[in-house]
Amino acid sequence: MKNNRCGQASILTDAEYSKLRRQLKTQKYKLLLDLAWYTGERWGAIVQLRVSDVYNADGSPRETITFRSNTRKRRPDGSRETRQVPVHPVLAESLASYKPDDSLWLFPSRDYQKCITWRNAYDILQRACEKAGFAAKGISTHSTRRTFITKLHRNGTSPYTIKKITGHRDFKALERYIDIDADQIKGAIATL
């Protein structure tokens, strides 16, 4: 699916995100996409969120979302780090309109004993892509992470701040996520 993108997941526009979101029929899966869009976290960690990582005891959304270290991808040295992300106002609205099931997990499996798997989430995204007419675009669960980081970069956020937000340890790993388009290159040359 990503052959045209040389192995990189596609970057999404705001319009594509909105169109994908409309294809999701349940608030639960809309929230899954919203969390990926507004936190830039990997879907493997998002599906493992506990209700307590996102909501206060009274059911109100927290001001920050906690992605526990044991749910996040290991670094080359084997370490993992807990990541906390401030809740964007649009994400806060999505969280406020969602009522979690009576489960430990924000996205419980059918038996409520564990969370849905990354594969379940991937299948949900792929069905939404097909319905939206994006089947050949190269969208994957990593598209939201790449888009999040690219948007921060294009909006002028310093690489140091992006690194802090995303939990990257070095710039080499971070730079693979940033998509530089032809207009940015032309604009840079025009400043000479």
Secondary structure by P-SEA (a helix, b strand, c coil): cccccccccccccaaaaaaaaaacccaaaaaaaaaaaaccccaaaaaaccccccccccccccccccccccccccccccbbbbbbbcccaaaaaaaaaccccccccccccccccccccaaaaaaaaaaaaaaacccccccccaaaaaaaaaaaaaacccaaaaaaaaccccaaaaaaaccccaaaaaaaaaac
